[in-house]
Amino acid sequence: MTRLLVVDDEATVRELLSATLRFAGFDVTSAATATEAVAAAVAEPPDLVLLDVMLPDMDGFDVVQRLRDHGPVPVLFLTARDGQADKIHGLSLGADDYVTKPFDLKELIARIRAVLRRTTGRHSDVLTAGRLAHDAEGHQLTRDGSPLRVSPPSSACSGT
């Protein structure tokens, strides 16, 4: 499953994003500070980081550089800083996309998938319902992360 790291100091933003992205089939970890973000990314490298620029302990621009010290990771800035200079700076540091708040959740998910296609060659077409997850691309059904064996649908039709 594709692992995302959501980094934002606003709890409501983190919770909304995490819930929405989980529903879209992603495995989500979150962090409220730059320090937490770097530690989480080093402990369990994500497939993509959604990163706010304005964090309490350092700005997101510095976080990108610290993350890259530990290896390549796609970064999508998700921030209220919408000035042209900020966008250019973020992209020049190597961010893969820069989205400003407020944002549309469906568009954000589409941008995440686009970045993942470009950077990892993978994208998530996983649908989840409670404890079940269906990976359309991998042709796999899982319950609580464990694969389930399923029979193909019967082509026979009963009727008169």
GROMACS elastic network, one bead per residue, 0.5 to 0.9 nm:
[ bonds ]
;  ai    aj funct       b0    kb
    1    25     6  0.76990   500
    1    26     6  0.63942   500
    1    27     6  0.62925   500
    1   124     6  0.73576   500
    1   126     6  0.79935   500
    1   135     6  0.86561   500
    2    25     6  0.79773   500
    2    26     6  0.53942   500
    2    27     6  0.59042   500
    2    28     6  0.84660   500
    2    46     6  0.79027   500
    2    47     6  0.61932   500
    2    48     6  0.83546   500
    2   116     6  0.89786   500
    2   122     6  0.84186   500
    2   123     6  0.75551   500
    2   124     6  0.64147   500
    3    26     6  0.60905   500
    3    28     6  0.58431   500
    3    29     6  0.76223   500
    3    45     6  0.81362   500
    3    46     6  0.50309   500
    3    47     6  0.52092   500
    3    48     6  0.69007   500
    3    49     6  0.88789   500
    4    18     6  0.89827   500
    4    21     6  0.85043   500
    4    26     6  0.68049   500
    4    27     6  0.61306   500
    4    29     6  0.62794   500
    4    30     6  0.82311   500
    4    45     6  0.89756   500
    4    46     6  0.53614   500
    4    47     6  0.58592   500
    4    48     6  0.50871   500
    4    49     6  0.57744   500
    4    50     6  0.73546   500
    5    18     6  0.89554   500
    5    27     6  0.86618   500
    5    28     6  0.59111   500
    5    30     6  0.53934   500
    5    31     6  0.74256   500
    5    37     6  0.76490   500
    5    40     6  0.80627   500
    5    41     6  0.75125   500
    5    45     6  0.87369   500
    5    46     6  0.60388   500
    5    47     6  0.80649   500
    5    48     6  0.64569   500
    5    50     6  0.61147   500
    5    51     6  0.81131   500
    6    14     6  0.65453   500
    6    17     6  0.75198   500
    6    18     6  0.71836   500
    6    28     6  0.71486   500
    6    29     6  0.62775   500
    6    31     6  0.62832   500
    6    32     6  0.85043   500
    6    37     6  0.82662   500
    6    48     6  0.88042   500
    6    49     6  0.60812   500
    6    51     6  0.63069   500
    6    52     6  0.84891   500
    7    14     6  0.71625   500
    7    29     6  0.87168   500
    7    30     6  0.57432   500
    7    32     6  0.57843   500
    7    33     6  0.69524   500
    7    34     6  0.75658   500
    7    36     6  0.86288   500
    7    37     6  0.63774   500
    7    49     6  0.74151   500
    7    50     6  0.60270   500
    7    52     6  0.60452   500
    7    55     6  0.85193   500
    7    60     6  0.89083   500
    7    78     6  0.89115   500
    8    11     6  0.73416   500
    8    13     6  0.69401   500
    8    14     6  0.59767   500
    8    30     6  0.78880   500
    8    31     6  0.65605   500
    8    32     6  0.51766   500
    8    33     6  0.70194   500
    8    34     6  0.87936   500
    8    50     6  0.83427   500
    8    51     6  0.65662   500
    8    52     6  0.52975   500
    8    53     6  0.83501   500
    8    54     6  0.79915   500
    8    55     6  0.68622   500
    8    78     6  0.85920   500
    8    79     6  0.86801   500
    9    12     6  0.89791   500
    9    13     6  0.81285   500
    9    14     6  0.76612   500
    9    31     6  0.75830   500
    9    33     6  0.61206   500
    9    52     6  0.78950   500
    9    54     6  0.78864   500
    9    55     6  0.58778   500
    9    56     6  0.70714   500
   10    13     6  0.54491   500
   10    14     6  0.63784   500
   10    15     6  0.87571   500
   10    32     6  0.71536   500
   11    14     6  0.50900   500
   11    15     6  0.60452   500
   11    16     6  0.85206   500
   11    32     6  0.74507   500
   12    15     6  0.51323   500
   12    16     6  0.60256   500
   12    17     6  0.84417   500
   13    16     6  0.52192   500
   13    17     6  0.60020   500
   13    18     6  0.83388   500
   14    17     6  0.52743   500
   14    18     6  0.58785   500
   14    19     6  0.85015   500
   14    30     6  0.67063   500
   14    31     6  0.79562   500
   14    32     6  0.79671   500
   15    18     6  0.51107   500
   15    19     6  0.60618   500
   15    20     6  0.84548   500
   15    30     6  0.85291   500
   16    19     6  0.53565   500
   16    20     6  0.60805   500
   16    21     6  0.84727   500
   17    20     6  0.51516   500
   17    21     6  0.58878   500
   17    22     6  0.83600   500
   17    28     6  0.89683   500
   17   105     6  0.82671   500
   18    21     6  0.52510   500
   18    22     6  0.60130   500
   18    23     6  0.85326   500
   18    26     6  0.88633   500
   18    27     6  0.87153   500
   18    28     6  0.59452   500
   18    29     6  0.74916   500
   18    30     6  0.73473   500
   19    22     6  0.51905   500
   19    23     6  0.61854   500
   19    24     6  0.86513   500
   19    28     6  0.84295   500
   20    23     6  0.51267   500
   20    24     6  0.62808   500
   20    25     6  0.89025   500
   20   105     6  0.78785   500
   21    25     6  0.64851   500
   21    26     6  0.55745   500
   21    27     6  0.77054   500
   21    28     6  0.70249   500
   21   109     6  0.75113   500
   22    25     6  0.50996   500
   22    27     6  0.59712   500
   22    28     6  0.63520   500
   22   128     6  0.81058   500
   23    26     6  0.72873   500
   23   127     6  0.74894   500
   23   128     6  0.62848   500
   23   129     6  0.80019   500
   24   109     6  0.78680   500
   24   124     6  0.82786   500
   24   125     6  0.81822   500
   24   126     6  0.70378   500
   24   127     6  0.64819   500
   24   128     6  0.72851   500
   25   124     6  0.67012   500
   25   125     6  0.70932   500
   25   127     6  0.54345   500
   25   128     6  0.58766   500
   25   133     6  0.76465   500
   25   134     6  0.87754   500
   25   135     6  0.86494   500
   26   124     6  0.70627   500
   26   126     6  0.75902   500
   28    46     6  0.88745   500
   29    40     6  0.80602   500
   29    46     6  0.85690   500
   30    36     6  0.86355   500
   30    37     6  0.75635   500
   30    40     6  0.83449   500
   31    34     6  0.75862   500
   31    35     6  0.84987   500
   31    36     6  0.54891   500
   31    37     6  0.52407   500
   31    38     6  0.89617   500
   31    40     6  0.76923   500
   32    35     6  0.85474   500
   32    36     6  0.67057   500
   32    37     6  0.73839   500
   32    55     6  0.76350   500
   32    56     6  0.83936   500
   33    36     6  0.52348   500
   33    37     6  0.61682   500
   33    38     6  0.87640   500
   33    55     6  0.59023   500
   33    56     6  0.62881   500
   33    57     6  0.63393   500
   33    58     6  0.79503   500
   34    38     6  0.61804   500
   34    39     6  0.85371   500
   34    55     6  0.65129   500
   34    56     6  0.76852   500
   34    57     6  0.61887   500
   34    58     6  0.61278   500
   34    59     6  0.74885   500
   34    60     6  0.72048   500
   34    62     6  0.86782   500
   34    63     6  0.61827   500
   35    38     6  0.54032   500
   35    39     6  0.62334   500
   35    40     6  0.85959   500
   35    57     6  0.72929   500
   35    58     6  0.82810   500
   35    63     6  0.84819   500
   36    39     6  0.51593   500
   36    40     6  0.60024   500
   36    41     6  0.85144   500
   37    40     6  0.51427   500
   37    41     6  0.60585   500
   37    42     6  0.85458   500
   37    51     6  0.89882   500
   37    63     6  0.80787   500
   37    67     6  0.86705   500
   38    41     6  0.51072   500
   38    42     6  0.60907   500
   38    43     6  0.85203   500
   38    63     6  0.72089   500
   38    66     6  0.70903   500
   38    67     6  0.61703   500
   39    42     6  0.52264   500
   39    43     6  0.60746   500
   39    44     6  0.85550   500
   40    43     6  0.51399   500
   40    44     6  0.60116   500
   40    45     6  0.73790   500
   40    46     6  0.85375   500
   41    44     6  0.53175   500
   41    46     6  0.60668   500
   41    49     6  0.85722   500
   41    67     6  0.72624   500
   41    70     6  0.85818   500
   42    45     6  0.56602   500
   42    46     6  0.87562   500
   42    67     6  0.79245   500
   42    70     6  0.68769   500
   45    48     6  0.86320   500
   45    71     6  0.88717   500
   45    73     6  0.79663   500
   46    49     6  0.66967   500
   46    73     6  0.72644   500
   46    74     6  0.86854   500
   47    73     6  0.65476   500
   47    74     6  0.68591   500
   47   116     6  0.75924   500
   47   120     6  0.78080   500
   48    73     6  0.60918   500
   48    75     6  0.57809   500
   48    76     6  0.74689   500
   48   112     6  0.79637   500
   48   115     6  0.83152   500
   48   116     6  0.73459   500
   49    73     6  0.72926   500
   49    74     6  0.62915   500
   49    76     6  0.61411   500
   49    77     6  0.81213   500
   50    74     6  0.88075   500
   50    75     6  0.60454   500
   50    77     6  0.57405   500
   50    78     6  0.61393   500
   50   112     6  0.87553   500
   51    60     6  0.64158   500
   51    63     6  0.85275   500
   51    64     6  0.85497   500
   51    75     6  0.69322   500
   51    76     6  0.61692   500
   51    78     6  0.55558   500
   51    79     6  0.74362   500
   52    55     6  0.67741   500
   52    59     6  0.80609   500
   52    60     6  0.58686   500
   52    61     6  0.89878   500
   52    76     6  0.87777   500
   52    77     6  0.58021   500
   52    78     6  0.50997   500
   52    80     6  0.79610   500
   52    81     6  0.88264   500
   53    58     6  0.85880   500
   53    59     6  0.52470   500
   53    61     6  0.63466   500
   53    62     6  0.89026   500
   53    63     6  0.86670   500
   53    77     6  0.69754   500
   53    78     6  0.74589   500
   53    79     6  0.58241   500
   53    80     6  0.80005   500
   53    81     6  0.72130   500
   53    90     6  0.87855   500
   54    57     6  0.88639   500
   54    58     6  0.75380   500
   54    59     6  0.52611   500
   54    60     6  0.62681   500
   54    61     6  0.89943   500
   54    79     6  0.74320   500
   54    80     6  0.82479   500
   54    81     6  0.80171   500
   55    58     6  0.56865   500
   55    59     6  0.53778   500
   55    60     6  0.66513   500
   56    59     6  0.75738   500
   58    61     6  0.83294   500
   58    62     6  0.67229   500
   58    63     6  0.73102   500
   59    62     6  0.56354   500
   59    63     6  0.66079   500
   60    64     6  0.63133   500
   60    65     6  0.88707   500
   60    77     6  0.80412   500
   60    90     6  0.86500   500
   61    64     6  0.53960   500
   61    65     6  0.69110   500
   61    89     6  0.80198   500
   61    90     6  0.63691   500
   61    93     6  0.73637   500
   62    65     6  0.52776   500
   62    66     6  0.64048   500
   62    67     6  0.87190   500
   63    66     6  0.50256   500
   63    67     6  0.60222   500
   63    68     6  0.84914   500
   64    67     6  0.51144   500
   64    68     6  0.61220   500
   64    69     6  0.86628   500
   64    73     6  0.89323   500
   64    75     6  0.74688   500
   64    90     6  0.87417   500
   64    93     6  0.73717   500
   64    94     6  0.79952   500
   64    95     6  0.76861   500
   65    68     6  0.51287   500
   65    69     6  0.63343   500
   65    93     6  0.75442   500
   65    94     6  0.89018   500
   66    69     6  0.51105   500
   66    70     6  0.70829   500
   67    70     6  0.55200   500
   67    71     6  0.68239   500
   67    72     6  0.76901   500
   67    73     6  0.72939   500
   68    72     6  0.54434   500
   68    73     6  0.67368   500
   69    72     6  0.80674   500
   70    73     6  0.87774   500
   73   119     6  0.85648   500
   74    94     6  0.84951   500
   74    95     6  0.69440   500
   74    96     6  0.61121   500
   74    97     6  0.88780   500
   74   115     6  0.73411   500
   74   116     6  0.77017   500
   74   119     6  0.67984   500
   74   120     6  0.86846   500
   75    94     6  0.78421   500
   75    95     6  0.50212   500
   75    96     6  0.54872   500
   75    97     6  0.69656   500
   75    98     6  0.86664   500
   75   115     6  0.85925   500
   76    95     6  0.59645   500
   76    96     6  0.56339   500
   76    98     6  0.56733   500
   76    99     6  0.72821   500
   76   111     6  0.86625   500
   76   112     6  0.76438   500
   76   115     6  0.81835   500
   77    87     6  0.88648   500
   77    90     6  0.74769   500
   77    91     6  0.88700   500
   77    95     6  0.69152   500
   77    96     6  0.80966   500
   77    97     6  0.62614   500
   77    99     6  0.59225   500
   77   100     6  0.78740   500
   78    81     6  0.87264   500
   78    97     6  0.86265   500
   78    98     6  0.62259   500
   78   100     6  0.56676   500
   78   101     6  0.67922   500
   78   103     6  0.86043   500
   79    82     6  0.73298   500
   79    98     6  0.78897   500
   79    99     6  0.65338   500
   79   101     6  0.55388   500
   79   102     6  0.84218   500
   80    99     6  0.85558   500
   80   100     6  0.53572   500
   80   102     6  0.73371   500
   81    84     6  0.89464   500
   81    86     6  0.66494   500
   81    87     6  0.80228   500
   81   100     6  0.67221   500
   81   101     6  0.79349   500
   82    85     6  0.84681   500
   82    86     6  0.67162   500
   82    87     6  0.68161   500
   82    99     6  0.83671   500
   82   100     6  0.57879   500
   82   101     6  0.79463   500
   83    86     6  0.52917   500
   83    87     6  0.64022   500
   83    88     6  0.87321   500
   84    87     6  0.51264   500
   84    88     6  0.61285   500
   84    89     6  0.84827   500
   85    88     6  0.51679   500
   85    89     6  0.59968   500
   85    90     6  0.85426   500
   86    89     6  0.50369   500
   86    90     6  0.60321   500
   86    91     6  0.85269   500
   87    90     6  0.51961   500
   87    91     6  0.61471   500
   87    92     6  0.84258   500
   87    98     6  0.64521   500
   87    99     6  0.87507   500
   88    91     6  0.52268   500
   88    92     6  0.59014   500
   88    93     6  0.85766   500
   89    92     6  0.50534   500
   89    93     6  0.62552   500
   89    94     6  0.89073   500
   90    93     6  0.52731   500
   90    94     6  0.68519   500
   90    95     6  0.57645   500
   90    96     6  0.88674   500
   90    97     6  0.84844   500
   90    98     6  0.72688   500
   91    94     6  0.51989   500
   91    96     6  0.67191   500
   91    97     6  0.69225   500
   91    98     6  0.71499   500
   92    95     6  0.70844   500
   94    97     6  0.88325   500
   95    98     6  0.71224   500
   96   115     6  0.66586   500
   96   119     6  0.86981   500
   97   111     6  0.78595   500
   97   112     6  0.87559   500
   97   115     6  0.75985   500
   99   102     6  0.87083   500
   99   103     6  0.72273   500
   99   108     6  0.78496   500
   99   111     6  0.89916   500
  100   103     6  0.63544   500
  101   104     6  0.87288   500
  103   106     6  0.89059   500
  103   107     6  0.76620   500
  103   108     6  0.71341   500
  104   107     6  0.53225   500
  104   108     6  0.61760   500
  104   109     6  0.87863   500
  105   109     6  0.62174   500
  105   110     6  0.86171   500
  106   109     6  0.52061   500
  106   110     6  0.62679   500
  106   111     6  0.86830   500
  107   111     6  0.61406   500
  107   112     6  0.85959   500
  108   111     6  0.50299   500
  108   112     6  0.61384   500
  108   113     6  0.86417   500
  109   112     6  0.50102   500
  109   113     6  0.62224   500
  109   114     6  0.85569   500
  110   113     6  0.51854   500
  110   114     6  0.61403   500
  110   115     6  0.87066   500
  111   115     6  0.61574   500
  111   116     6  0.85430   500
  112   115     6  0.52290   500
  112   116     6  0.61909   500
  112   117     6  0.86456   500
  112   123     6  0.86133   500
  113   116     6  0.50186   500
  113   117     6  0.61045   500
  113   118     6  0.86451   500
  113   122     6  0.82001   500
  113   123     6  0.54583   500
  113   124     6  0.68734   500
  114   117     6  0.51162   500
  114   118     6  0.62948   500
  114   119     6  0.86235   500
  114   123     6  0.77167   500
  115   118     6  0.51392   500
  115   119     6  0.59667   500
  115   120     6  0.80943   500
  115   123     6  0.86788   500
  116   119     6  0.51694   500
  116   120     6  0.53258   500
  116   121     6  0.64205   500
  116   122     6  0.58084   500
  116   123     6  0.56282   500
  116   124     6  0.84632   500
  117   120     6  0.57475   500
  117   122     6  0.50371   500
  117   123     6  0.55522   500
  118   121     6  0.58468   500
  118   122     6  0.80813   500
  119   122     6  0.79966   500
  120   123     6  0.79854   500
  123   137     6  0.87144   500
  124   127     6  0.87743   500
  124   135     6  0.77154   500
  124   136     6  0.86722   500
  124   137     6  0.79936   500
  125   134     6  0.81550   500
  125   135     6  0.58903   500
  125   136     6  0.57286   500
  125   137     6  0.63442   500
  125   138     6  0.87856   500
  126   133     6  0.64130   500
  126   134     6  0.53397   500
  126   136     6  0.62264   500
  126   137     6  0.79768   500
  126   138     6  0.89857   500
  127   132     6  0.83340   500
  127   133     6  0.55499   500
  127   134     6  0.51698   500
  127   135     6  0.65959   500
  127   136     6  0.79270   500
  128   131     6  0.73732   500
  128   132     6  0.56700   500
  128   134     6  0.63636   500
  128   135     6  0.87951   500
  129   132     6  0.52357   500
  129   133     6  0.63357   500
  129   134     6  0.86660   500
  130   133     6  0.79563   500
  130   143     6  0.88225   500
  130   144     6  0.89044   500
  131   142     6  0.81064   500
  131   143     6  0.53309   500
  131   144     6  0.52672   500
  131   145     6  0.82292   500
  132   141     6  0.71511   500
  132   142     6  0.56515   500
  132   144     6  0.65458   500
  132   145     6  0.80647   500
  133   140     6  0.82081   500
  133   141     6  0.57634   500
  133   142     6  0.52422   500
  133   143     6  0.64432   500
  133   144     6  0.80275   500
  133   145     6  0.77985   500
  134   138     6  0.86257   500
  134   139     6  0.74586   500
  134   140     6  0.58786   500
  134   142     6  0.65127   500
  135   138     6  0.53357   500
  135   139     6  0.56204   500
  135   140     6  0.51855   500
  135   141     6  0.63570   500
  135   142     6  0.83287   500
  136   139     6  0.50242   500
  136   140     6  0.68878   500
  136   141     6  0.85936   500
  137   140     6  0.80428   500
  138   141     6  0.89010   500
  140   147     6  0.68869   500
  140   148     6  0.76424   500
  140   149     6  0.86318   500
  141   145     6  0.88978   500
  141   146     6  0.83509   500
  141   147     6  0.58710   500
  141   148     6  0.56104   500
  141   149     6  0.76706   500
  141   150     6  0.79417   500
  142   145     6  0.53503   500
  142   146     6  0.50470   500
  142   148     6  0.52770   500
  142   149     6  0.87248   500
  143   146     6  0.52974   500
  143   147     6  0.65266   500
  143   148     6  0.67758   500
  144   147     6  0.85170   500
  150   153     6  0.89581   500
  151   154     6  0.83591   500
  152   155     6  0.88423   500
  153   156     6  0.89051   500
  154   157     6  0.77267   500
